[in-house]
C-alpha cells in the first residue's frame, strides 16, 4: 500500500510538471513564430525590402540559439550546426540580394535537423530521446531505472524509441522538400506565412504519429515495468521478513 501511494504521489507530482516534449519543441515555436511576425512588421509596417525584412527577422532565432549554447555547460552539436547553417545562409543570401534564397535557407535548416535525427538513429543515439525519456519516465528515479532496463533488454521498446526519431526526421525532411519548392514557386510575401504553416503542420503530424505509435506505448511499458519492479521488491521483502521470522524457531 505504501509503495502504491508513493507511486500515485509521484505520478500526481509529475503531472504538474511541464511536458518535456512540449518544452523541447518550444524553441522551435519561437524560431517559427517570431520571424514571421517580425517580417510582416518590418516589411508592411516599416517599409523594409524583402531581403532586409527577412534578414532582420532571422536575428531573434540566431540569438536564441547562441544563448542556448552559452548557458549550457556542454556544447549542443545540433544547435551549433543549425546556427552555422543559418549564419552561412543568411550571409550568402544577403550578399546575393535574393529573398528566395533566404527562404530556401529555412528548408536547408529543416533538412539538417531531419538528416541529423535520422543519422543519430543508425548511430544508436536517437536525438529525440532527449525529449522522449523525461515524458515517459516523468522524471522519477523509478521511471528512469525502468527505462534503462527496458532499453537494455526489450527489443520492442528499443524499436519504438528508434521509430520515434525516424518519424520526426522523415517529417522534417518532407517539410524541407515542400518548403524548398515553395521558396522558388510561391510569391515571397506569401511564402513567409505559408512556410510557418507548413512547419506547424509538420510538428503536429510528427507529434500525433510519433505520440500514438511510439511515445504513448513506451510510457505504458515504463509504467508497467515500474509496477513490476515494485511488486518484485515487495515480494522479496516479504520473503526476507518471513525467513527472518522463522529462523529463530528453526534454531
Backbone as CSV, one residue per row, in Angstrom:
resi,resn,N_x,N_y,N_z,CA_x,CA_y,CA_z,C_x,C_y,C_z
1,UNK,0.831,-1.204,0.000,0.000,0.000,0.000,0.861,1.248,0.000
2,UNK,1.956,1.187,0.770,2.830,2.350,0.862,3.477,2.663,-0.472
3,UNK,3.968,1.596,-1.154,4.634,1.817,-2.437,3.650,2.331,-3.465
4,UNK,2.376,1.827,-3.398,1.384,2.290,-4.357,1.059,3.755,-4.129
5,UNK,0.909,4.173,-2.845,0.604,5.577,-2.561,1.750,6.473,-2.974
6,UNK,2.991,5.984,-2.779,4.139,6.771,-3.206,4.150,6.913,-4.710
7,UNK,3.804,5.818,-5.409,3.774,5.849,-6.874,2.731,6.846,-7.375
8,UNK,1.534,6.807,-6.724,0.479,7.728,-7.126,0.872,9.157,-6.837
9,UNK,1.562,9.344,-5.672,2.008,10.699,-5.338,3.005,11.206,-6.341
10,UNK,3.942,10.315,-6.757,4.916,10.716,-7.772,4.244,11.037,-9.076
11,UNK,3.237,10.237,-9.434,2.527,10.478,-10.674,1.794,11.794,-10.633
12,UNK,1.180,12.108,-9.453,0.459,13.367,-9.352,1.408,14.533,-9.434
13,UNK,2.575,14.369,-8.758,3.550,15.459,-8.820,4.082,15.644,-10.207
14,UNK,4.309,14.477,-10.923,4.833,14.575,-12.282,3.856,15.219,-13.226
15,UNK,2.509,15.039,-12.905,1.514,15.606,-13.797,1.520,17.118,-13.794
16,UNK,2.039,17.704,-12.713,2.061,19.159,-12.600,3.236,19.769,-13.344
17,UNK,4.194,18.935,-13.709,5.383,19.438,-14.393,5.102,19.625,-15.878
18,UNK,5.776,20.580,-16.508,5.578,20.796,-17.944,5.953,19.555,-18.742
19,UNK,5.253,19.351,-19.834,5.540,18.224,-20.711,6.926,18.402,-21.322
20,UNK,7.842,17.450,-21.122,9.207,17.597,-21.649,9.236,17.732,-23.166
21,UNK,8.328,17.025,-23.854,8.296,17.123,-25.308,7.898,18.528,-25.744
22,UNK,6.925,19.100,-25.021,6.500,20.465,-25.343,7.635,21.436,-25.069
23,UNK,8.334,21.227,-23.942,9.456,22.104,-23.609,10.552,22.030,-24.667
24,UNK,10.810,20.839,-25.177,11.867,20.681,-26.171,11.484,21.300,-27.513
25,UNK,10.178,21.421,-27.777,9.722,21.981,-29.042,9.457,23.475,-28.951
26,UNK,9.412,24.029,-27.725,9.118,25.450,-27.557,10.090,26.352,-28.307
27,UNK,11.412,26.073,-28.260,12.337,26.912,-29.036,12.026,26.919,-30.526
28,UNK,11.540,25.789,-31.047,11.192,25.721,-32.457,10.009,26.630,-32.765
29,UNK,9.063,26.699,-31.826,7.919,27.599,-31.993,8.385,29.047,-32.039
30,UNK,9.352,29.372,-31.164,9.912,30.728,-31.162,10.602,31.003,-32.486
31,UNK,11.347,30.023,-32.976,12.070,30.193,-34.231,11.133,30.347,-35.421
32,UNK,9.898,29.882,-35.290,8.934,29.963,-36.383,8.055,31.198,-36.262
33,UNK,7.487,31.417,-35.068,6.522,32.493,-34.889,7.118,33.886,-34.904
34,UNK,8.224,34.070,-34.189,8.832,35.401,-34.092,9.328,35.920,-35.447
35,UNK,10.043,35.114,-36.240,10.485,35.615,-37.546,9.326,36.010,-38.462
36,UNK,8.239,35.234,-38.443,7.112,35.573,-39.304,6.502,36.909,-38.900
37,UNK,6.247,37.086,-37.601,5.676,38.355,-37.131,6.623,39.509,-37.410
38,UNK,7.915,39.281,-37.204,8.904,40.340,-37.431,8.970,40.729,-38.901
39,UNK,8.878,39.739,-39.781,8.961,40.023,-41.214,7.836,40.954,-41.648
40,UNK,6.609,40.609,-41.291,5.473,41.426,-41.730,5.464,42.795,-41.064
41,UNK,5.947,42.866,-39.827,6.036,44.160,-39.152,7.059,45.051,-39.847
42,UNK,8.223,44.489,-40.165,9.280,45.277,-40.800,8.946,45.595,-42.256
43,UNK,8.318,44.653,-42.941,8.008,44.846,-44.357,6.808,45.756,-44.560
44,UNK,5.687,45.423,-43.921,4.465,46.205,-44.115,4.415,47.432,-43.220
45,UNK,4.949,47.308,-42.016,4.878,48.418,-41.079,5.957,49.461,-41.280
46,UNK,7.181,49.032,-41.574,8.304,49.961,-41.696,8.812,50.101,-43.123
47,UNK,8.226,49.348,-44.039,8.567,49.512,-45.449,9.924,48.988,-45.856
48,UNK,10.491,48.061,-45.090,11.782,47.489,-45.472,11.610,46.579,-46.682
49,UNK,12.685,46.390,-47.418,12.654,45.494,-48.564,12.511,44.054,-48.081
50,UNK,12.175,43.163,-49.005,12.009,41.760,-48.635,13.292,41.181,-48.053
51,UNK,14.415,41.500,-48.672,15.705,40.982,-48.202,16.010,41.506,-46.809
52,UNK,15.835,42.812,-46.593,16.135,43.408,-45.292,15.205,42.864,-44.207
53,UNK,13.920,42.748,-44.537,12.962,42.244,-43.560,13.258,40.795,-43.196
54,UNK,13.598,39.985,-44.178,13.938,38.594,-43.915,15.220,38.482,-43.086
55,UNK,16.178,39.348,-43.399,17.448,39.311,-42.675,17.258,39.665,-41.205
56,UNK,16.564,40.791,-40.950,16.365,41.221,-39.570,15.468,40.262,-38.795
57,UNK,14.517,39.635,-39.466,13.620,38.705,-38.774,14.331,37.415,-38.378
58,UNK,15.516,37.186,-38.935,16.292,35.989,-38.592,17.192,36.204,-37.388
59,UNK,17.246,37.444,-36.879,18.171,37.761,-35.790,17.764,37.065,-34.489
60,UNK,16.453,37.115,-34.150,15.993,36.552,-32.870,16.279,35.060,-32.757
61,UNK,15.942,34.231,-33.776,16.281,32.812,-33.669,17.784,32.562,-33.518
62,UNK,18.582,33.359,-34.232,20.034,33.191,-34.132,20.519,33.518,-32.720
63,UNK,20.005,34.605,-32.154,20.389,34.988,-30.797,19.936,33.942,-29.776
64,UNK,18.742,33.380,-30.000,18.245,32.356,-29.087,19.148,31.125,-29.109
65,UNK,19.597,30.746,-30.299,20.481,29.586,-30.414,21.819,29.853,-29.734
66,UNK,22.347,31.056,-29.934,23.610,31.421,-29.278,23.457,31.371,-27.762
67,UNK,22.340,31.916,-27.264,22.104,31.940,-25.823,21.978,30.522,-25.267
68,UNK,21.295,29.632,-26.000,21.138,28.252,-25.540,22.477,27.532,-25.477
69,UNK,23.386,27.905,-26.381,24.715,27.299,-26.366,25.561,27.848,-25.220
70,UNK,25.413,29.151,-24.949,26.231,29.789,-23.912,25.826,29.339,-22.521
71,UNK,24.531,29.221,-22.275,24.071,28.926,-20.916,24.248,27.467,-20.528
72,UNK,24.483,26.588,-21.499,24.687,25.182,-21.192,26.155,24.904,-20.931
73,UNK,26.394,23.922,-20.053,27.789,23.591,-19.726,28.483,22.895,-20.892
74,UNK,27.705,22.107,-21.654,28.275,21.411,-22.802,27.812,22.020,-24.104
75,UNK,28.456,21.659,-25.179,28.103,22.174,-26.498,27.077,21.251,-27.141
76,UNK,25.950,21.834,-27.541,24.920,21.088,-28.246,25.273,21.092,-29.725
77,UNK,25.724,19.925,-30.207,26.200,19.848,-31.588,25.136,20.206,-32.607
78,UNK,23.898,19.771,-32.371,22.823,20.055,-33.320,22.498,21.544,-33.346
79,UNK,22.417,22.164,-32.175,22.133,23.596,-32.114,23.240,24.399,-32.792
80,UNK,24.480,23.976,-32.579,25.607,24.663,-33.208,25.549,24.521,-34.722
81,UNK,25.194,23.335,-35.193,25.090,23.090,-36.625,23.998,23.953,-37.255
82,UNK,22.858,24.052,-36.575,21.752,24.877,-37.067,22.166,26.344,-37.134
83,UNK,22.902,26.805,-36.110,23.356,28.191,-36.087,24.289,28.468,-37.257
84,UNK,25.207,27.548,-37.519,26.147,27.732,-38.630,25.402,27.780,-39.965
85,UNK,24.428,26.875,-40.140,23.652,26.864,-41.383,22.904,28.169,-41.563
86,UNK,22.311,28.669,-40.479,21.573,29.932,-40.556,22.476,31.107,-40.891
87,UNK,23.626,31.159,-40.233,24.547,32.283,-40.454,25.092,32.270,-41.874
88,UNK,25.523,31.098,-42.336,26.058,30.986,-43.700,24.980,31.297,-44.726
89,UNK,23.792,30.752,-44.524,22.699,31.017,-45.459,22.295,32.471,-45.471
90,UNK,22.251,33.086,-44.292,21.884,34.494,-44.200,22.933,35.374,-44.879
91,UNK,24.204,35.067,-44.635,25.274,35.852,-45.252,25.248,35.719,-46.769
92,UNK,25.082,34.496,-47.268,25.062,34.261,-48.714,23.898,34.961,-49.386
93,UNK,22.697,34.796,-48.795,21.514,35.390,-49.411,21.520,36.905,-49.324
94,UNK,22.133,37.457,-48.257,22.216,38.912,-48.140,23.161,39.478,-49.190
95,UNK,24.268,38.803,-49.415,25.232,39.248,-50.422,24.627,39.183,-51.819
96,UNK,23.916,38.098,-52.088,23.321,37.951,-53.426,22.074,38.813,-53.592
97,UNK,21.458,39.200,-52.468,20.250,40.013,-52.549,19.047,39.245,-53.051
98,UNK,19.055,37.945,-52.884,17.968,37.098,-53.374,17.088,36.667,-52.200
99,UNK,15.858,37.206,-52.079,14.986,36.822,-50.962,14.564,35.357,-51.022
100,UNK,14.483,34.803,-52.227,14.090,33.401,-52.348,15.168,32.479,-51.786
101,UNK,16.409,32.884,-51.923,17.495,32.105,-51.339,17.402,32.139,-49.818
102,UNK,16.946,33.263,-49.279,16.788,33.381,-47.838,15.666,32.457,-47.347
103,UNK,14.614,32.330,-48.151,13.538,31.411,-47.789,14.008,29.960,-47.897
104,UNK,14.799,29.683,-48.922,15.323,28.330,-49.101,16.229,27.934,-47.939
105,UNK,16.850,28.938,-47.301,17.708,28.681,-46.148,16.943,27.949,-45.049
106,UNK,15.672,28.295,-44.874,14.878,27.642,-43.838,14.675,26.162,-44.145
107,UNK,14.494,25.851,-45.423,14.322,24.446,-45.779,15.622,23.675,-45.576
108,UNK,16.746,24.343,-45.791,18.043,23.703,-45.546,18.187,23.387,-44.064
109,UNK,17.748,24.334,-43.218,17.807,24.110,-41.769,16.983,22.891,-41.374
110,UNK,15.770,22.784,-41.942,14.915,21.628,-41.645,15.575,20.332,-42.101
111,UNK,16.221,20.386,-43.265,16.873,19.177,-43.770,18.040,18.773,-42.883
112,UNK,18.778,19.765,-42.380,19.904,19.470,-41.483,19.395,18.773,-40.227
113,UNK,18.305,19.299,-39.656,17.745,18.691,-38.456,17.249,17.276,-38.759
114,UNK,16.486,17.151,-39.852,15.930,15.848,-40.213,16.998,14.801,-40.463
115,UNK,18.000,15.170,-41.243,19.079,14.220,-41.548,19.850,13.858,-40.280
116,UNK,20.102,14.849,-39.429,20.831,14.589,-38.188,20.071,13.612,-37.301
117,UNK,18.738,13.773,-37.230,17.928,12.877,-36.414,17.979,11.455,-36.972
118,UNK,17.835,11.329,-38.285,17.851,10.000,-38.909,19.207,9.327,-38.727
119,UNK,20.294,10.082,-38.949,21.638,9.523,-38.787,21.858,9.087,-37.335
120,UNK,21.341,9.880,-36.393,21.525,9.540,-34.978,20.895,8.192,-34.633
121,UNK,19.804,7.848,-35.322,19.146,6.559,-35.087,20.080,5.424,-35.479
122,UNK,20.702,5.554,-36.638,21.593,4.490,-37.120,22.917,4.460,-36.359
123,UNK,23.215,5.551,-35.662,24.403,5.558,-34.800,24.085,5.017,-33.413
124,UNK,22.813,4.713,-33.184,22.410,4.150,-31.898,22.155,5.166,-30.813
125,UNK,22.069,6.457,-31.171,21.809,7.512,-30.196,20.732,8.456,-30.728
126,UNK,19.472,7.989,-30.762,18.379,8.816,-31.314,18.274,10.180,-30.625
127,UNK,18.315,11.244,-31.411,18.307,12.590,-30.846,17.015,12.922,-30.107
128,UNK,15.882,12.393,-30.590,14.608,12.740,-29.973,14.411,12.077,-28.611
129,UNK,15.302,11.189,-28.225,15.204,10.553,-26.911,15.350,11.581,-25.796
130,UNK,16.054,12.664,-26.057,16.256,13.702,-25.040,14.929,14.271,-24.545
131,UNK,13.945,14.384,-25.426,12.631,14.854,-25.013,11.680,13.722,-24.686
132,UNK,11.917,12.559,-25.282,11.026,11.415,-25.103,11.191,10.761,-23.732
133,UNK,12.419,10.616,-23.262,12.665,9.918,-21.993,12.018,10.611,-20.804
134,UNK,12.179,11.935,-20.623,11.506,12.592,-19.494,9.990,12.474,-19.570
135,UNK,9.445,12.449,-20.791,7.999,12.313,-20.958,7.531,10.938,-20.473
136,UNK,8.264,9.892,-20.832,7.856,8.527,-20.484,8.124,8.199,-19.018
137,UNK,9.187,8.755,-18.450,9.570,8.422,-17.071,9.019,9.397,-16.048
138,UNK,8.512,10.546,-16.501,8.017,11.607,-15.618,9.113,12.151,-14.709
139,UNK,10.362,11.884,-15.065,11.479,12.389,-14.282,11.692,11.677,-12.963
140,UNK,10.938,10.595,-12.708,11.059,9.862,-11.442,12.211,8.867,-11.521
141,UNK,12.975,8.714,-10.436,14.092,7.757,-10.443,13.642,6.340,-10.810
142,UNK,12.471,5.922,-10.303,11.975,4.583,-10.620,11.669,4.456,-12.102
143,UNK,11.129,5.531,-12.687,10.829,5.519,-14.111,12.088,5.489,-14.955
144,UNK,13.095,6.252,-14.540,14.349,6.269,-15.287,15.056,4.914,-15.203
145,UNK,14.984,4.290,-14.037,15.580,2.952,-13.891,14.834,1.943,-14.763
146,UNK,13.506,2.092,-14.819,12.705,1.202,-15.668,13.048,1.414,-17.135
147,UNK,13.234,2.672,-17.544,13.631,2.980,-18.919,14.942,2.278,-19.257
148,UNK,15.923,2.401,-18.357,17.236,1.804,-18.607,17.136,0.281,-18.744
149,UNK,16.298,-0.341,-17.925,16.141,-1.791,-18.024,15.481,-2.183,-19.342
150,UNK,14.457,-1.437,-19.729,13.771,-1.726,-20.987,14.687,-1.476,-22.180
151,UNK,15.456,-0.389,-22.121,16.369,-0.069,-23.217,17.438,-1.143,-23.376
152,UNK,17.786,-1.804,-22.262,18.821,-2.840,-22.308,18.268,-4.206,-22.700
153,UNK,17.001,-4.474,-22.350,16.515,-5.826,-22.551,15.248,-6.008,-23.362
154,UNK,14.622,-4.900,-23.827,13.363,-5.031,-24.558,13.532,-4.594,-26.015
155,UNK,13.403,-5.547,-26.919,13.508,-5.229,-28.344,12.369,-4.311,-28.808
156,UNK,11.104,-4.584,-28.423,10.017,-3.690,-28.827,10.212,-2.260,-28.318
157,UNK,10.751,-2.123,-27.126,10.980,-0.794,-26.566,12.027,-0.035,-27.373
158,UNK,13.141,-0.695,-27.672,14.194,-0.047,-28.453,13.710,0.275,-29.862
159,UNK,12.884,-0.601,-30.417,12.352,-0.372,-31.756,11.455,0.870,-31.769
160,UNK,10.622,1.020,-30.734,9.744,2.185,-30.639,10.563,3.468,-30.454
161,UNK,11.636,3.380,-29.688,12.499,4.544,-29.473,13.118,5.012,-30.786
162,UNK,13.606,4.065,-31.568,14.207,4.419,-32.851,13.154,4.933,-33.825
163,UNK,11.988,4.291,-33.815,10.927,4.694,-34.737,10.476,6.119,-34.470
164,UNK,10.451,6.515,-33.204,10.027,7.869,-32.844,10.918,8.914,-33.518
165,UNK,12.221,8.710,-33.436,13.151,9.649,-34.068,13.065,9.579,-35.589
166,UNK,12.869,8.379,-36.131,12.742,8.247,-37.581,11.512,8.985,-38.102
167,UNK,10.440,8.941,-37.360,9.224,9.659,-37.763,9.497,11.152,-37.824
168,UNK,10.129,11.689,-36.778,10.431,13.119,-36.757,11.393,13.503,-37.886
169,UNK,12.416,12.698,-38.084,13.368,13.007,-39.150,12.732,12.981,-40.519
170,UNK,11.875,12.004,-40.771,11.206,11.887,-42.066,10.245,13.044,-42.302
171,UNK,9.493,13.400,-41.292,8.549,14.516,-41.424,9.285,15.822,-41.713
172,UNK,10.394,16.054,-41.017,11.154,17.286,-41.237,11.789,17.322,-42.624
173,UNK,12.232,16.174,-43.119,12.778,16.131,-44.478,11.688,16.399,-45.516
174,UNK,10.504,15.876,-45.280,9.383,16.144,-46.186,9.035,17.621,-46.189
175,UNK,9.026,18.211,-44.991,8.766,19.655,-44.892,9.827,20.447,-45.658
176,UNK,11.064,19.983,-45.574,12.162,20.652,-46.265,11.921,20.683,-47.765
177,UNK,11.523,19.546,-48.336,11.288,19.474,-49.781,10.152,20.406,-50.193
178,UNK,9.058,20.370,-49.440,7.897,21.197,-49.779,8.248,22.684,-49.676
179,UNK,8.942,23.071,-48.615,9.306,24.479,-48.444,10.335,24.912,-49.480
180,UNK,11.239,24.015,-49.863,12.219,24.351,-50.896,11.555,24.622,-52.231
181,UNK,10.553,23.800,-52.572,9.814,24.025,-53.817,9.039,25.336,-53.740
182,UNK,8.391,25.561,-52.589,7.611,26.783,-52.419,8.451,28.044,-52.467
183,UNK,9.695,27.949,-51.998,10.566,29.128,-51.974,10.800,29.699,-53.363
184,UNK,10.734,28.837,-54.389,11.014,29.292,-55.755,9.784,29.267,-56.670
185,UNK,8.626,28.944,-56.110,7.416,28.914,-56.939,6.292,29.797,-56.394
186,UNK,6.340,30.118,-55.099,5.295,30.920,-54.454,5.838,32.322,-54.198
187,UNK,5.003,33.369,-54.341,5.465,34.731,-54.028,6.070,34.816,-52.635
188,UNK,7.145,35.588,-52.500,7.882,35.674,-51.239,6.977,36.094,-50.094
189,UNK,6.157,37.123,-50.324,5.301,37.652,-49.268,4.314,36.595,-48.777
190,UNK,3.928,35.698,-49.665,3.005,34.612,-49.292,3.749,33.464,-48.621
191,UNK,4.933,33.175,-49.131,5.683,32.021,-48.644,6.138,32.207,-47.200
192,UNK,6.266,33.442,-46.735,6.695,33.670,-45.353,5.683,33.059,-44.379
193,UNK,4.384,33.371,-44.581,3.393,32.787,-43.675,3.090,31.327,-44.030
194,UNK,3.161,30.998,-45.319,2.894,29.620,-45.725,3.966,28.676,-45.186
195,UNK,5.215,29.152,-45.176,6.295,28.342,-44.616,6.072,28.070,-43.136
196,UNK,5.552,29.067,-42.413,5.241,28.889,-40.998,4.141,27.855,-40.815
197,UNK,3.115,27.936,-41.666,2.018,26.963,-41.604,2.545,25.553,-41.851
198,UNK,3.416,25.418,-42.841,3.980,24.101,-43.153,4.765,23.541,-41.972
199,UNK,5.506,24.413,-41.291,6.275,23.968,-40.127,5.363,23.514,-39.003
200,UNK,4.320,24.304,-38.731,3.371,23.949,-37.674,2.677,22.622,-37.994
201,UNK,2.285,22.451,-39.256,1.632,21.212,-39.670,2.594,20.029,-39.512
202,UNK,3.853,20.230,-39.894,4.841,19.158,-39.773,5.023,18.749,-38.308
203,UNK,5.105,19.731,-37.414,5.256,19.438,-35.991,4.039,18.677,-35.473
204,UNK,2.843,19.129,-35.892,1.612,18.473,-35.440,1.549,17.022,-35.921
205,UNK,1.905,16.812,-37.181,1.880,15.452,-37.732,2.872,14.553,-36.993
206,UNK,4.075,15.061,-36.763,5.094,14.269,-36.078,4.669,13.947,-34.649
207,UNK,4.045,14.908,-33.972,3.612,14.682,-32.595,2.489,13.656,-32.527
208,UNK,1.531,13.759,-33.462,0.399,12.830,-33.452,0.851,11.416,-33.816
209,UNK,1.588,11.294,-34.926,2.034,9.980,-35.383,3.046,9.376,-34.409
210,UNK,4.043,10.178,-34.036,5.059,9.669,-33.117,4.508,9.391,-31.735
211,UNK,3.580,10.230,-31.280,2.997,10.011,-29.960,2.150,8.760,-29.912
212,UNK,1.272,8.592,-30.912,0.376,7.452,-30.909,1.067,6.122,-31.122
213,UNK,2.086,6.096,-31.971,2.731,4.822,-32.307,3.953,4.505,-31.456
214,UNK,4.510,5.516,-30.785,5.755,5.293,-30.042,5.716,5.813,-28.607
215,UNK,5.493,7.112,-28.433,5.602,7.724,-27.110,4.604,7.130,-26.113
216,UNK,3.334,7.050,-26.498,2.326,6.514,-25.579,2.582,5.049,-25.214
217,UNK,2.856,4.168,-26.199,3.175,2.777,-25.830,4.410,2.659,-24.942
218,UNK,5.424,3.494,-25.205,6.629,3.444,-24.385,6.335,3.907,-22.962
219,UNK,5.491,4.908,-22.828,5.111,5.374,-21.491,4.415,4.260,-20.715
220,UNK,3.541,3.510,-21.400,2.840,2.398,-20.751,3.810,1.279,-20.382
221,UNK,4.790,1.025,-21.246,5.782,-0.008,-20.940,6.615,0.376,-19.725
222,UNK,6.983,1.649,-19.634,7.755,2.119,-18.476,6.920,1.994,-17.203
223,UNK,5.657,2.394,-17.287,4.781,2.302,-16.119,4.624,0.861,-15.661
224,UNK,4.424,-0.067,-16.616,4.280,-1.483,-16.275,5.558,-2.031,-15.655
225,UNK,6.713,-1.594,-16.161,7.991,-2.047,-15.623,8.208,-1.526,-14.210
226,UNK,7.796,-0.285,-13.954,7.902,0.283,-12.602,7.055,-0.533,-11.626
227,UNK,5.821,-0.857,-12.038,4.928,-1.633,-11.178,5.463,-3.038,-10.957
228,UNK,6.029,-3.648,-12.009,6.593,-4.994,-11.872,7.749,-4.996,-10.891
229,UNK,8.615,-3.976,-11.011,9.769,-3.887,-10.113,9.313,-3.665,-8.673
230,UNK,8.261,-2.848,-8.486,7.755,-2.588,-7.138,7.172,-3.857,-6.522
231,UNK,6.433,-4.638,-7.322,5.857,-5.890,-6.828,6.946,-6.897,-6.485
232,UNK,7.985,-6.942,-7.322,9.104,-7.851,-7.052,9.810,-7.476,-5.756
233,UNK,10.020,-6.162,-5.578,10.687,-5.694,-4.363,9.844,-6.002,-3.134
234,UNK,8.513,-5.834,-3.250,7.625,-6.132,-2.133,7.647,-7.618,-1.802
235,UNK,7.628,-8.448,-2.852,7.681,-9.894,-2.638,8.985,-10.334,-1.998
236,UNK,10.081,-9.749,-2.453,11.390,-10.093,-1.871,11.460,-9.669,-0.413
237,UNK,10.901,-8.484,-0.123,10.918,-8.004,1.255,10.077,-8.905,2.148
238,UNK,8.922,-9.351,1.607,8.072,-10.254,2.390,8.743,-11.586,2.645
239,UNK,9.405,-12.107,1.614,10.099,-13.387,1.772,11.229,-13.276,2.792
240,UNK,11.940,-12.149,2.747,13.034,-11.946,3.681,12.514,-11.834,5.120
241,UNK,11.379,-11.135,5.270,10.805,-10.989,6.613,10.311,-12.329,7.141
242,UNK,9.720,-13.115,6.235,9.223,-14.441,6.651,10.383,-15.340,7.049
243,UNK,11.471,-15.260,6.281,12.649,-16.095,6.608,13.244,-15.672,7.943
244,UNK,13.253,-14.342,8.177,13.827,-13.855,9.437,12.966,-14.274,10.629
245,UNK,11.630,-14.325,10.386,10.736,-14.694,11.482,10.825,-16.173,11.821
246,UNK,11.055,-16.984,10.823,11.113,-18.435,11.059,12.489,-18.921,11.472
247,UNK,13.499,-18.084,11.246,14.867,-18.510,11.561,15.048,-18.850,13.042
248,UNK,14.582,-18.052,14.012,14.762,-18.413,15.440,14.068,-19.697,15.801
249,UNK,12.871,-19.902,15.228,12.141,-21.128,15.527,12.900,-22.345,15.034
250,UNK,13.522,-22.229,13.878,14.299,-23.345,13.324,15.502,-23.617,14.192
251,UNK,16.111,-22.514,14.734,17.277,-22.713,15.589,16.876,-23.346,16.885
